[in-house]
Amino acid sequence: MSTTSIVTMAKQSVSWSIGLSVLMIVAGILAIVVPPAAGIAATILIGWLLIVMGVLHWVFGWHTRTAGGAVWGLLLGMVYAAVGIYMLLRPVAGLAGLTLALGAYLFVEAILEFTLWWRTRPMARAGWLMVDGVVTLILSVLIWMTWPSNSPWVIGTLLGISMIFSGSSRLMLVLAAKQVVATA
């Protein structure tokens, strides 16, 4: 492969990457503008993923039946599939469940951040771990205190913020790469 073809491929991938980064930013803005729709979309996606995981557990259970794993694989697959089907049939209730689970996750994360801060407090700038723990704990408490009325907007808004930051960071990296490619 010649150097010219590598530069051409890099220029083409930069254009695609810029387009996809901008698309991610626009999708993030839309998720923030209409958070219930983004939350329901995430719930439906997670529902389908749970169903796929249920089927995979059934297959794994079937293939390990001689080792005694069939019962547990089938039972676990049934739980995954049942939760996934429930989320697809009742996405609003599924969204409420996801919101509650997010609050619990953030609470556990805050405890772990505080633990890490406590263990690393003699180190320089370890206080940032405590700040992270405090902010995470506040978010957790806010979610729990306003649940279930916050369910329509929490997941969609956080998803939108994440997509905007992901798209922006990738766009900045791609623009830096574009300058490197332009000089090649």
Secondary structure by P-SEA (a helix, b strand, c coil): ccaaaaaaaaaaaaaaaaaaaaaaaaaaaaaaacaaaaaaaaaaaaaaaaaaaaaaaaaaaaaaccccaaaaaaaaaaaaaaaaaaaaacaaaaaaaaaaaaaaaaaaaaaaaaaaaaaacccccaaaaaaaaaaaaaaaaaaaaacccccccaaaaaaaaaaaaaaaaaaaaaaaaaaaaaac
